Amino acid sequence: MSREKKDAKNFACKFDREIFEKLEEFCELSGQNKTAVVERAVEKYIEENLEMIKEVAKKL
């Protein structure tokens, strides 16, 4: 049985070599793929900072 495809958009970016190597090590140790790890990290960052950024933007 195949997995249901998720609604996704492609996104390419360059990483600092050290950060990328840490990402690869984390993925290897945790058994997670890079997409899943980066998605979760970005989502967490946005959730933690979105309200603050909105407040700053209102003042501009």
N, CA, C and O atoms as a printed pandas DataFrame, in Angstrom:
     atom_number atom_name residue_name chain_id  residue_number  x_coord  y_coord  z_coord
0              1         N          MET        A               1    0.853   -1.180    0.000
1              2        CA          MET        A               1    0.000    0.000    0.000
2              3         C          MET        A               1    0.896    1.240    0.000
3              4         O          MET        A               1    1.798    1.347    0.830
4              5         N          SER        A               2    0.658    2.170   -0.916
5              6        CA          SER        A               2    1.484    3.372   -0.998
6              7         C          SER        A               2    0.946    4.464   -0.082
7              8         O          SER        A               2   -0.234    4.501    0.266
8              9         N          ARG        A               3    1.864    5.346    0.292
9             10        CA          ARG        A               3    1.489    6.468    1.154
10            11         C          ARG        A               3    0.721    7.512    0.373
11            12         O          ARG        A               3    0.939    7.693   -0.825
12            13         N          GLU        A               4   -0.178    8.196    1.058
13            14        CA          GLU        A               4   -0.899    9.301    0.443
14            15         C          GLU        A               4    0.072   10.466    0.277
15            16         O          GLU        A               4    0.820   10.798    1.196
16            17         N          LYS        A               5    0.052   11.078   -0.896
17            18        CA          LYS        A               5    0.945   12.213   -1.142
18            19         C          LYS        A               5    0.433   13.425   -0.389
19            20         O          LYS        A               5   -0.762   13.720   -0.384
20            21         N          LYS        A               6    1.376   14.126    0.253
21            22        CA          LYS        A               6    0.967   15.327    0.974
22            23         C          LYS        A               6    1.017   16.524    0.036
23            24         O          LYS        A               6    1.755   16.532   -0.949
24            25         N          ASP        A               7    0.223   17.524    0.359
25            26        CA          ASP        A               7    0.222   18.765   -0.402
26            27         C          ASP        A               7    1.513   19.498   -0.054
27            28         O          ASP        A               7    1.671   19.973    1.070
28            29         N          ALA        A               8    2.419   19.590   -0.991
29            30        CA          ALA        A               8    3.740   20.142   -0.690
30            31         C          ALA        A               8    4.225   21.051   -1.808
31            32         O          ALA        A               8    3.759   20.974   -2.945
32            33         N          LYS        A               9    5.156   21.899   -1.463
33            34        CA          LYS        A               9    5.847   22.752   -2.432
34            35         C          LYS        A               9    7.338   22.504   -2.283
35            36         O          LYS        A               9    7.833   22.321   -1.170
36            37         N          ASN        A              10    8.048   22.497   -3.388
37            38        CA          ASN        A              10    9.496   22.343   -3.337
38            39         C          ASN        A              10   10.135   23.638   -2.867
39            40         O          ASN        A              10    9.668   24.733   -3.181
40            41         N          PHE        A              11   11.214   23.491   -2.109
41            42        CA          PHE        A              11   11.937   24.638   -1.583
42            43         C          PHE        A              11   13.405   24.267   -1.519
43            44         O          PHE        A              11   13.773   23.285   -0.874
44            45         N          ALA        A              12   14.236   25.037   -2.175
45            46        CA          ALA        A              12   15.677   24.754   -2.177
46            47         C          ALA        A              12   16.406   25.890   -1.471
47            48         O          ALA        A              12   16.079   27.063   -1.651
48            49         N          CYS        A              13   17.386   25.527   -0.674
49            50        CA          CYS        A              13   18.193   26.543   -0.010
50            51         C          CYS        A              13   19.586   26.003    0.240
51            52         O          CYS        A              13   19.810   24.793    0.201
52            53         N          LYS        A              14   20.513   26.898    0.493
53            54        CA          LYS        A              14   21.886   26.511    0.798
54            55         C          LYS        A              14   22.097   26.596    2.300
55            56         O          LYS        A              14   21.639   27.534    2.954
56            57         N          PHE        A              15   22.794   25.610    2.835
57            58        CA          PHE        A              15   23.125   25.573    4.249
58            59         C          PHE        A              15   24.621   25.784    4.426
59            60         O          PHE        A              15   25.422   25.371    3.588
60            61         N          ASP        A              16   24.980   26.423    5.513
61            62        CA          ASP        A              16   26.372   26.450    5.932
62            63         C          ASP        A              16   26.820   25.000    6.076
63            64         O          ASP        A              16   26.054   24.168    6.563
64            65         N          ARG        A              17   28.035   24.682    5.667
65            66        CA          ARG        A              17   28.519   23.299    5.668
66            67         C          ARG        A              17   28.421   22.654    7.052
67            68         O          ARG        A              17   28.011   21.499    7.163
68            69         N          GLU        A              18   28.791   23.382    8.104
69            70        CA          GLU        A              18   28.741   22.821    9.460
70            71         C          GLU        A              18   27.314   22.478    9.878
71            72         O          GLU        A              18   27.071   21.427   10.470
72            73         N          ILE        A              19   26.379   23.363    9.570
73            74        CA          ILE        A              19   24.980   23.111    9.914
74            75         C          ILE        A              19   24.468   21.898    9.144
75            76         O          ILE        A              19   23.763   21.057    9.702
76            77         N          PHE        A              20   24.819   21.807    7.871
77            78        CA          PHE        A              20   24.367   20.677    7.060
78            79         C          PHE        A              20   24.926   19.365    7.592
79            80         O          PHE        A              20   24.219   18.359    7.639
80            81         N          GLU        A              21   26.197   19.375    7.992
81            82        CA          GLU        A              21   26.797   18.157    8.544
82            83         C          GLU        A              21   26.113   17.753    9.848
83            84         O          GLU        A              21   25.925   16.563   10.102
84            85         N          LYS        A              22   25.741   18.729   10.676
85            86        CA          LYS        A              22   25.002   18.426   11.905
86            87         C          LYS        A              22   23.628   17.846   11.570
87            88         O          LYS        A              22   23.167   16.906   12.216
88            89         N          LEU        A              23   22.987   18.414   10.558
89            90        CA          LEU        A              23   21.688   17.904   10.115
90            91         C          LEU        A              23   21.809   16.460    9.646
91            92         O          LEU        A              23   20.992   15.615   10.013
92            93         N          GLU        A              24   22.813   16.178    8.848
93            94        CA          GLU        A              24   23.019   14.804    8.378
94            95         C          GLU        A              24   23.259   13.841    9.534
95            96         O          GLU        A              24   22.711   12.739    9.550
96            97         N          GLU        A              25   24.076   14.253   10.498
97            98        CA          GLU        A              25   24.350   13.393   11.650
98            99         C          GLU        A              25   23.070   13.150   12.452
99           100         O          GLU        A              25   22.781   12.022   12.850
100          101         N          PHE        A              26   22.308   14.224   12.682
101          102        CA          PHE        A              26   21.058   14.101   13.427
102          103         C          PHE        A              26   20.119   13.128   12.724
103          104         O          PHE        A              26   19.529   12.256   13.361
104          105         N          CYS        A              27   19.982   13.279   11.421
105          106        CA          CYS        A              27   19.081   12.408   10.655
106          107         C          CYS        A              27   19.538   10.964   10.706
107          108         O          CYS        A              27   18.724   10.054   10.862
108          109         N          GLU        A              28   20.827   10.754   10.575
109          110        CA          GLU        A              28   21.348    9.388   10.622
110          111         C          GLU        A              28   21.085    8.756   11.989
111          112         O          GLU        A              28   20.655    7.605   12.069
112          113         N          LEU        A              29   21.339    9.501   13.056
113          114        CA          LEU        A              29   21.157    8.967   14.405
114          115         C          LEU        A              29   19.688    8.760   14.759
115          116         O          LEU        A              29   19.337    7.799   15.445
116          117         N          SER        A              30   18.832    9.664   14.289
117          118        CA          SER        A              30   17.418    9.607   14.663
118          119         C          SER        A              30   16.567    8.764   13.718
119          120         O          SER        A              30   15.442    8.389   14.050
120          121         N          GLY        A              31   17.114    8.468   12.535
121          122        CA          GLY        A              31   16.345    7.704   11.562
122          123         C          GLY        A              31   15.301    8.523   10.826
123          124         O          GLY        A              31   14.439    7.964   10.146
124          125         N          GLN        A              32   15.368    9.839   10.954
125          126        CA          GLN        A              32   14.423   10.723   10.270
126          127         C          GLN        A              32   15.071   11.258    8.993
127          128         O          GLN        A              32   16.296   11.336    8.891
128          129         N          ASN        A              33   14.236   11.624    8.027
129          130        CA          ASN        A              33   14.801   12.203    6.807
130          131         C          ASN        A              33   14.962   13.724    6.982
131          132         O          ASN        A              33   14.358   14.327    7.870
132          133         N          LYS        A              34   15.778   14.319    6.127
133          134        CA          LYS        A              34   16.075   15.752    6.236
134          135         C          LYS        A              34   14.828   16.611    6.082
135          136         O          LYS        A              34   14.672   17.615    6.778
136          137         N          THR        A              35   13.945   16.224    5.179
137          138        CA          THR        A              35   12.729   17.011    4.972
138          139         C          THR        A              35   11.919   17.108    6.256
139          140         O          THR        A              35   11.492   18.195    6.645
140          141         N          ALA        A              36   11.710   15.980    6.911
141          142        CA          ALA        A              36   10.913   15.969    8.140
142          143         C          ALA        A              36   11.566   16.812    9.231
143          144         O          ALA        A              36   10.885   17.574    9.918
144          145         N          VAL        A              37   12.878   16.680    9.394
145          146        CA          VAL        A              37   13.584   17.426   10.439
146          147         C          VAL        A              37   13.524   18.921   10.165
147          148         O          VAL        A              37   13.247   19.707   11.071
148          149         N          VAL        A              38   13.780   19.319    8.931
149          150        CA          VAL        A              38   13.773   20.751    8.593
150          151         C          VAL        A              38   12.362   21.315    8.697
151          152         O          VAL        A              38   12.183   22.427    9.194
152          153         N          GLU        A              39   11.356   20.572    8.239
153          154        CA          GLU        A              39    9.965   21.045    8.368
154          155         C          GLU        A              39    9.607   21.295    9.834
155          156         O          GLU        A              39    9.034   22.332   10.169
156          157         N          ARG        A              40    9.942   20.351   10.693
157          158        CA          ARG        A              40    9.616   20.507   12.118
158          159         C          ARG        A              40   10.372   21.675   12.737
159          160         O          ARG        A              40    9.809   22.425   13.534
160          161         N          ALA        A              41   11.640   21.836   12.377
161          162        CA          ALA        A              41   12.440   22.927   12.927
162          163         C          ALA        A              41   11.902   24.289   12.487
163          164         O          ALA        A              41   11.799   25.208   13.300
164          165         N          VAL        A              42   11.563   24.421   11.215
165          166        CA          VAL        A              42   11.033   25.684   10.702
166          167         C          VAL        A              42    9.674   25.978   11.330
167          168         O          VAL        A              42    9.402   27.111   11.728
168          169         N          GLU        A              43    8.825   24.961   11.418
169          170        CA          GLU        A              43    7.505   25.153   12.023
170          171         C          GLU        A              43    7.642   25.622   13.478
171          172         O          GLU        A              43    6.945   26.544   13.901
172          173         N          LYS        A              44    8.531   24.993   14.233
173          174        CA          LYS        A              44    8.739   25.377   15.632
174          175         C          LYS        A              44    9.249   26.820   15.723
175          176         O          LYS        A              44    8.773   27.599   16.550
176          177         N          TYR        A              45   10.213   27.170   14.876
177          178        CA          TYR        A              45   10.768   28.525   14.879
178          179         C          TYR        A              45    9.679   29.556   14.592
179          180         O          TYR        A              45    9.587   30.577   15.274
180          181         N          ILE        A              46    8.868   29.290   13.596
181          182        CA          ILE        A              46    7.799   30.223   13.235
182          183         C          ILE        A              46    6.787   30.351   14.365
183          184         O          ILE        A              46    6.385   31.459   14.718
184          185         N          GLU        A              47    6.374   29.219   14.935
185          186        CA          GLU        A              47    5.415   29.256   16.043
186          187         C          GLU        A              47    5.943   30.071   17.221
187          188         O          GLU        A              47    5.185   30.791   17.870
188          189         N          GLU        A              48    7.240   29.958   17.496
189          190        CA          GLU        A              48    7.833   30.657   18.632
190          191         C          GLU        A              48    8.054   32.145   18.368
191          192         O          GLU        A              48    8.169   32.923   19.315
192          193         N          ASN        A              49    8.116   32.554   17.101
193          194        CA          ASN        A              49    8.502   33.930   16.788
194          195         C          ASN        A              49    7.490   34.746   15.994
195          196         O          ASN        A              49    7.672   35.954   15.843
196          197         N          LEU        A              50    6.443   34.133   15.490
197          198        CA          LEU        A              50    5.514   34.840   14.599
198          199         C          LEU        A              50    4.833   36.027   15.269
199          200         O          LEU        A              50    4.761   37.108   14.683
200          201         N          GLU        A              51    4.339   35.843   16.472
201          202        CA          GLU        A              51    3.640   36.944   17.145
202          203         C          GLU        A              51    4.569   38.130   17.386
203          204         O          GLU        A              51    4.167   39.279   17.205
204          205         N          MET        A              52    5.799   37.860   17.790
205          206        CA          MET        A              52    6.762   38.931   18.025
206          207         C          MET        A              52    7.047   39.683   16.726
207          208         O          MET        A              52    7.117   40.912   16.723
208          209         N          ILE        A              53    7.209   38.963   15.639
209          210        CA          ILE        A              53    7.481   39.595   14.348
210          211         C          ILE        A              53    6.285   40.434   13.907
211          212         O          ILE        A              53    6.462   41.519   13.354
212          213         N          LYS        A              54    5.080   39.947   14.145
213          214        CA          LYS        A              54    3.884   40.714   13.797
214          215         C          LYS        A              54    3.849   42.030   14.582
215          216         O          LYS        A              54    3.498   43.071   14.026
216          217         N          GLU        A              55    4.204   41.992   15.850
217          218        CA          GLU        A              55    4.211   43.203   16.673
218          219         C          GLU        A              55    5.264   44.196   16.177
219          220         O          GLU        A              55    5.008   45.399   16.122
220          221         N          VAL        A              56    6.418   43.703   15.825
221          222        CA          VAL        A              56    7.476   44.565   15.287
222          223         C          VAL        A              56    7.026   45.175   13.974
223          224         O          VAL        A              56    7.231   46.366   13.741
224          225         N          ALA        A              57    6.416   44.374   13.117
225          226        CA          ALA        A              57    5.967   44.863   11.814
226          227         C          ALA        A              57    4.912   45.958   11.941
227          228         O          ALA        A              57    4.876   46.882   11.129
228          229         N          LYS        A              58    4.053   45.859   12.957
229          230        CA          LYS        A              58    3.028   46.888   13.160
230          231         C          LYS        A              58    3.654   48.237   13.462
231          232         O          LYS        A              58    3.086   49.274   13.119
232          233         N          LYS        A              59    4.818   48.238   14.098
233          234        CA          LYS        A              59    5.463   49.478   14.514
234          235         C          LYS        A              59    6.255   50.132   13.383
235          236         O          LYS        A              59    6.706   51.270   13.518
236          237         N          LEU        A              60    6.421   49.433   12.289
237          238        CA          LEU        A              60    7.184   50.001   11.165
238          239         C          LEU        A              60    6.337   50.887   10.295
239          240         O          LEU        A              60    6.830   51.439    9.311
